[in-house]
Amino acid sequence: MSDAAGADESDGGSAGSPGPMRRSVEVEYWVIDGDGRLTDPGELVDASAGVEREFVSPLLEIKTTPCESTAELRDELFDRVGRVSRRADELDKALVPLATPLHDGEIADLESERTRIQDRVVGDRFEYVRHCAGTHVHVEQQPGHAVDQLNALTGLDPALALVNSSPYFEGEPLAASARSVLYRRLAYEHLPRQGELWPYVEDTEEWARRLERRYEAFVTEAVTAGCDRETVEACFTPEDAVWVPVKLRAAFSTVEWRSPDAALPSQVVRLADDLVDVVDRAVTTGVQIGGDEGRVTDDAVVLPSFDAVEARVEAAVRDGLEADEVRSYLERMGFDVDAYEPLSGELQDGGSLSTAEARQTRLDYADRLKRDIRRRRPAR
């Protein structure tokens, strides 16, 4: 739910910089105690650079700086997550790489004016957002190509299926990506266009107009809910008052993809690498839009119609990589689908989870994260 804070830690740097297209990631992890209960991160915030609290108590965000290569991104993410994980061991805590806490009842907010405003605007449905942990990938804007990058990421949104990590909400199976259902369909149901994927844009001016309309709608809703307009406008800008899956971040000169679930560090790095490859090709060869198929060729990144993208996003959320139309589409768009093993697929065969079962599952996947870090720890 939070937006990137601090271009030095979380975003892709200034547009126009020479060299490779820089990328950075932000990954949110649940914090648990030794019994698998959600708990406050406490001292974990100080375990590494790039670590911040999220807007709910048991959620921690770990960010990288802008990196010029996959190797650099891998080293930095693994180093930072590893530092936090080792400190967590010392405190009898652990990090859980799942998109929802599976089952745990009410989750407390951290006190802030921004959160209080959002709570009043969204109302009871804000509870859905409290159960979401995701991954954000930032790609450095290339001068004159920001629209191609934005449209490419829009067309690639079904790639969220590659790292779906939790099918559960409140102990019940919901979808391959329960988080996407909570965020896109349920939380912002009465705020048109807030949590949805937006259609392709013609130019940056069109993006700015859309942003301004949604911002004014948000401010109006906040005032109607009893908030002071000046306070709302002081807490939110047009750019950080929308929570859409793909965003043009003018303040940080990045294009941000916010759709993926929280996942293992190795999965996050692989996804960012594959994503940047396609976006880089979109910049160098150009983007074409039309038809229902979509493909990456030597001459262009061909994006299907927006309706076709939406249909595949729906399948990616509901069925993940079990959907043949999602697998074939992602393969045509340049992804090695067989290289991915989404955690959600390991959990989907089960029925309802009790609170005790959810706690044990969180402990099991916290161990998975530790093994992921140990197995792929970068050489020094």
C-alpha positions as MATLAB code, in Angstrom:
seq = 'MSDAAGADESDGGSAGSPGPMRRSVEVEYWVIDGDGRLTDPGELVDASAGVEREFVSPLLEIKTTPCESTAELRDELFDRVGRVSRRADELDKALVPLATPLHDGEIADLESERTRIQDRVVGDRFEYVRHCAGTHVHVEQQPGHAVDQLNALTGLDPALALVNSSPYFEGEPLAASARSVLYRRLAYEHLPRQGELWPYVEDTEEWARRLERRYEAFVTEAVTAGCDRETVEACFTPEDAVWVPVKLRAAFSTVEWRSPDAALPSQVVRLADDLVDVVDRAVTTGVQIGGDEGRVTDDAVVLPSFDAVEARVEAAVRDGLEADEVRSYLERMGFDVDAYEPLSGELQDGGSLSTAEARQTRLDYADRLKRDIRRRRPAR';
ca = [
       0.000    0.000    0.000;
       2.839    2.357    0.723;
       4.589    4.212   -2.051;
       8.313    4.411   -2.683;
      10.029    6.725   -0.256;
      13.474    8.003   -1.030;
      14.860    7.767   -4.553;
      18.276    6.838   -3.171;
      16.934    3.578   -1.782;
      13.994    2.433   -3.844;
      13.793    3.903   -7.297;
      15.579    3.818  -10.584;
      17.453    7.082  -10.569;
      17.302    9.973  -13.019;
      16.122    9.593  -16.571;
      18.759    9.900  -19.212;
      21.586    8.224  -17.354;
      23.920    6.340  -19.703;
      24.458    2.599  -19.625;
      22.116   -0.280  -18.801;
      18.504    0.244  -17.823;
      18.600    0.303  -14.055;
      16.137   -1.608  -11.948;
      15.266   -1.911   -8.254;
      12.838   -3.928   -6.179;
      10.813   -3.568   -3.008;
       9.626   -6.760   -1.307;
       7.255   -6.961    1.638;
       7.542   -9.789    4.173;
       5.385  -10.767    7.137;
       7.221  -10.963   10.457;
       6.416  -13.848   12.799;
       7.580  -15.015   16.200;
       8.898  -18.475   17.035;
       5.362  -19.871   17.216;
       4.331  -18.564   13.810;
       2.233  -15.675   15.146;
       2.391  -12.331   13.369;
       4.481   -9.901   15.377;
       6.028   -6.439   15.276;
       9.405   -6.210   13.477;
      10.971   -4.199   16.289;
      14.764   -4.059   15.876;
      14.636   -5.670   12.422;
      14.154   -2.213   10.942;
      17.766   -1.448   11.848;
      19.238   -4.738   10.602;
      20.135   -3.423    7.132;
      19.975   -0.460    4.825;
      16.778   -0.273    2.789;
      14.470   -1.660    5.475;
      11.256    0.172    6.352;
       8.029   -0.399    8.231;
       4.892   -0.852    6.200;
       1.537    0.649    7.161;
       0.496   -2.418    9.194;
       2.352   -3.634   12.244;
       3.653   -7.107   11.200;
       4.812   -6.149    7.698;
       8.349   -5.156    6.733;
       9.579   -3.803    3.389;
      13.102   -4.452    2.085;
      14.301   -2.287   -0.817;
      17.307   -2.227   -3.086;
      19.002    0.739   -4.666;
      18.932    1.158   -8.472;
      21.087   -1.609   -9.957;
      22.597   -1.857  -13.435;
      22.617   -5.667  -13.706;
      20.895   -8.775  -12.440;
      24.047   -9.799  -10.576;
      24.148   -6.464   -8.762;
      20.449   -6.675   -7.903;
      20.837  -10.258   -6.675;
      23.819   -9.427   -4.493;
      22.136   -6.448   -2.895;
      18.729   -8.035   -2.324;
      20.205  -11.249   -0.910;
      22.568   -9.288    1.300;
      19.800   -7.120    2.737;
      17.250   -9.884    3.197;
      19.994  -12.065    4.664;
      20.980   -9.444    7.208;
      17.374   -9.023    8.308;
      16.809  -12.787    8.435;
      19.897  -13.410   10.560;
      18.910  -10.653   12.968;
      15.428  -12.148   13.109;
      16.950  -15.492   14.158;
      18.653  -13.765   17.061;
      15.310  -12.299   18.156;
      13.345  -15.551   17.671;
      11.533  -14.026   14.699;
      11.409  -14.824   10.987;
      10.339  -13.446    7.589;
       7.507  -15.074    5.647;
       7.525  -14.777    1.814;
       3.765  -15.190    1.331;
       1.346  -12.658   -0.150;
      -1.186  -13.015    2.663;
      -0.814  -14.150    6.275;
      -3.190  -17.029    5.384;
      -5.328  -16.714    8.508;
      -4.919  -14.337   11.418;
      -7.933  -12.117   12.001;
      -7.581   -8.373   12.415;
      -4.212   -6.774   11.625;
      -3.295   -3.511   13.351;
      -2.271   -0.329   11.522;
       0.696    1.816   12.403;
      -0.515    5.260   13.372;
      -0.207    7.830   10.579;
      -2.358   10.544    9.057;
      -2.114    8.932    5.620;
      -3.430    5.638    6.927;
      -6.245    7.301    8.875;
      -7.376    9.094    5.716;
      -7.266    5.936    3.620;
      -9.155    4.056    6.313;
     -11.957    6.622    6.248;
     -12.108    6.772    2.459;
     -12.062    3.027    1.839;
     -14.077    2.176    4.951;
     -14.519   -1.411    6.110;
     -12.947   -2.691    2.882;
      -9.582   -1.283    3.960;
      -9.286   -4.486    5.995;
      -8.602   -6.347    2.737;
      -5.531   -4.211    2.062;
      -4.119   -4.979    5.505;
      -3.718   -8.619    4.450;
      -1.593   -7.937    1.348;
       2.183   -8.295    0.921;
       3.626   -7.650   -2.520;
       6.654   -6.977   -4.670;
       7.277   -3.771   -6.615;
       9.695   -3.632   -9.530;
      11.026   -0.227  -10.637;
      12.500    0.248  -14.102;
      14.419    3.381  -14.999;
      12.575    5.621  -17.450;
      14.312    6.079  -20.772;
      14.005    9.563  -22.335;
      11.330    9.581  -24.997;
      10.292    5.984  -24.253;
       8.367    6.207  -20.979;
       5.062    5.508  -22.742;
       6.481    2.394  -24.426;
       7.764    1.218  -21.048;
       4.435    1.918  -19.351;
       2.455    0.137  -22.049;
       4.875   -2.798  -22.089;
       4.463   -3.321  -18.342;
       0.699   -3.056  -18.762;
       0.809   -5.784  -21.406;
       3.055   -7.910  -19.170;
       0.751   -7.744  -16.160;
      -0.273  -11.439  -16.501;
       3.328  -12.241  -15.503;
       2.141  -11.851  -11.909;
       1.239  -15.553  -12.230;
       4.950  -16.429  -12.181;
       5.254  -15.628   -8.476;
       1.753  -16.122   -7.043;
       2.460  -17.052   -3.443;
      -0.776  -17.404   -1.473;
      -4.254  -18.642   -2.374;
      -5.642  -18.005    1.132;
      -7.552  -15.240    2.868;
      -8.805  -15.812    6.421;
      -8.110  -19.513    6.146;
     -10.119  -20.096    2.969;
      -8.779  -20.633   -0.565;
      -9.698  -17.651   -2.729;
      -7.606  -17.733   -5.930;
      -4.077  -18.507   -7.109;
      -3.289  -14.912   -6.125;
      -5.566  -14.116   -3.201;
      -3.775  -10.798   -2.763;
      -4.740   -9.654   -6.263;
      -8.388  -10.433   -5.555;
      -8.280   -8.501   -2.290;
      -6.479   -5.532   -3.777;
      -8.001   -5.219   -7.238;
     -11.584   -6.327   -6.732;
     -12.603   -6.059   -3.104;
     -10.730   -3.209   -1.412;
     -11.479   -0.426   -3.892;
     -14.816   -1.630   -5.219;
     -16.546    1.707   -4.614;
     -13.584    3.802   -5.870;
     -13.689    3.475   -9.672;
     -10.321    2.709  -11.326;
      -8.352    2.842   -8.053;
      -6.954   -0.675   -7.806;
      -7.476   -1.725  -11.425;
      -5.076   -2.075  -14.322;
      -5.416    1.007  -16.521;
      -5.565    0.781  -20.343;
      -2.628    1.674  -22.581;
      -1.851    5.378  -22.980;
      -1.061    7.434  -26.066;
       1.279    9.866  -24.339;
       2.409   11.108  -20.935;
      -0.163   13.903  -21.040;
      -2.937   11.309  -21.106;
      -1.383    9.590  -18.091;
      -1.217   12.909  -16.233;
      -4.890   13.626  -16.975;
      -5.942   10.228  -15.694;
      -3.878   10.715  -12.572;
      -5.368   14.120  -11.883;
      -8.938   12.831  -12.289;
      -8.356    9.964   -9.883;
      -6.635   12.269   -7.405;
      -9.544   14.694   -7.389;
     -11.963   11.781   -6.966;
      -9.925   10.534   -4.006;
      -9.788   13.972   -2.365;
     -13.527   14.415   -2.883;
     -14.225   11.031   -1.283;
     -11.982   11.934    1.637;
     -13.748   15.241    2.227;
     -17.125   13.512    1.971;
     -15.892   11.032    4.593;
     -15.165   13.907    6.948;
     -11.474   14.611    6.283;
     -10.059   18.110    6.018;
      -9.172   18.943    2.386;
      -5.929   20.728    3.279;
      -4.794   17.775    5.377;
      -5.575   15.335    2.569;
      -3.721   17.431   -0.001;
      -0.754   17.731    2.371;
      -0.575   13.932    2.783;
      -1.185   12.883   -0.827;
      -0.033   13.976   -4.260;
      -1.692   12.848   -7.509;
       1.102   10.311   -7.996;
       0.842    8.629   -4.616;
      -2.943    8.748   -4.233;
      -3.601    5.921   -6.697;
      -2.787    2.267   -6.119;
      -2.856    0.880   -9.638;
      -0.743   -2.091  -10.788;
       1.429   -0.065  -13.200;
       2.505    3.496  -12.489;
       4.567    6.150  -14.200;
       6.611    7.614  -11.365;
       7.586   11.093  -12.467;
       9.004   11.958   -9.051;
      11.550    9.143   -9.255;
      11.937    8.738  -13.043;
      10.843    5.114  -12.990;
       8.024    2.993  -14.272;
       6.745    0.825  -11.437;
       5.089   -2.605  -11.633;
       3.215   -3.364   -8.421;
       1.347   -6.562   -9.307;
       3.547   -9.449   -8.093;
       3.024  -11.142   -4.755;
       5.690  -11.246   -2.084;
       8.002  -14.118   -2.987;
      11.358  -15.739   -2.309;
      14.337  -13.487   -3.120;
      15.488  -15.809   -5.914;
      12.056  -15.628   -7.528;
      11.979  -11.845   -7.274;
      15.395  -11.491   -8.932;
      14.487  -13.850  -11.781;
      11.223  -12.014  -12.400;
      12.868   -8.581  -12.399;
      15.538   -9.816  -14.812;
      13.012  -11.259  -17.273;
      10.803   -8.204  -17.001;
      13.611   -5.756  -17.685;
      14.692   -7.793  -20.715;
      11.277   -7.317  -22.336;
      11.000   -3.641  -21.377;
      14.491   -3.009  -22.723;
      13.503   -4.628  -26.012;
      10.382   -2.425  -26.087;
      12.645    0.611  -25.885;
      15.121   -0.534  -28.531;
      12.670   -2.017  -31.068;
       9.449   -0.176  -30.293;
       5.974   -1.293  -29.258;
       3.050   -2.295  -31.451;
      -0.482   -2.804  -30.111;
      -3.167   -4.895  -31.738;
      -4.720   -8.321  -32.096;
      -5.237  -10.907  -29.382;
      -1.988  -12.858  -29.312;
       0.998  -10.725  -28.327;
       4.612  -11.717  -28.919;
       8.206  -10.509  -28.779;
      10.033  -10.505  -32.106;
      13.343   -9.192  -33.373;
      11.514   -6.161  -34.737;
       9.055   -5.189  -32.014;
       7.294   -5.992  -28.765;
       3.766   -6.683  -29.957;
       1.149   -6.159  -27.239;
      -2.361   -7.590  -27.576;
      -5.455   -5.476  -27.193;
      -6.135   -4.300  -23.672;
      -9.227   -6.509  -23.477;
      -7.043   -9.526  -24.254;
      -4.571   -8.500  -21.543;
      -7.369   -8.130  -19.004;
      -8.669  -11.613  -19.816;
      -5.230  -13.106  -19.232;
      -4.781  -11.125  -16.013;
      -8.057  -12.564  -14.778;
      -6.813  -16.085  -15.543;
      -3.422  -15.339  -13.945;
      -5.131  -14.220  -10.731;
      -7.656  -17.043  -10.661;
      -5.636  -20.024  -11.898;
      -2.020  -18.866  -12.174;
       0.238  -21.000  -14.348;
      -2.422  -23.704  -14.423;
      -4.121  -21.590  -17.101;
      -2.829  -22.629  -20.526;
      -3.631  -19.231  -22.023;
      -1.425  -17.569  -19.409;
       1.503  -19.946  -19.929;
       1.432  -19.687  -23.717;
       1.107  -15.906  -23.614;
       4.041  -15.459  -21.248;
       6.169  -17.794  -23.354;
       5.422  -15.717  -26.457;
       6.382  -12.617  -24.475;
       9.819  -14.045  -23.731;
       9.458  -15.670  -20.284;
      10.871  -19.107  -19.486;
       7.724  -20.206  -17.681;
       9.106  -23.624  -16.704;
      11.819  -21.911  -14.666;
       9.217  -20.609  -12.206;
       7.630  -22.558   -9.363;
       5.076  -20.258   -7.697;
       4.588  -20.977   -4.005;
       0.838  -20.678   -4.388;
       0.811  -23.859   -6.444;
       2.149  -25.779   -3.450;
      -0.718  -24.567   -1.272;
      -3.664  -24.729   -3.658;
      -4.541  -28.393   -3.134;
      -5.447  -27.884    0.493;
      -8.837  -27.012    1.943;
      -9.541  -24.612    4.761;
      -6.729  -23.739    7.173;
      -7.151  -23.459   10.916;
      -5.269  -20.784   12.819;
      -2.791  -23.406   14.052;
      -2.248  -24.740   10.528;
      -1.698  -21.226    9.214;
       0.947  -20.579   11.860;
       2.756  -23.799   11.011;
       2.617  -22.972    7.299;
       4.124  -19.563    7.991;
       6.942  -21.229    9.924;
       7.526  -23.671    7.057;
       7.796  -20.903    4.471;
       9.976  -18.791    6.731;
      12.374  -21.756    6.646;
      12.074  -21.802    2.854;
      13.224  -18.192    2.743;
      16.224  -18.976    4.952;
      17.211  -21.866    2.678;
      16.793  -19.643   -0.366;
      19.193  -17.107    1.138;
      21.752  -19.742    2.184;
      21.644  -21.573   -1.128;
      22.099  -18.481   -3.232;
      24.226  -16.343   -0.949;
      26.444  -14.227   -3.221;
      30.178  -14.849   -3.181;
      32.261  -12.228   -1.460;
];
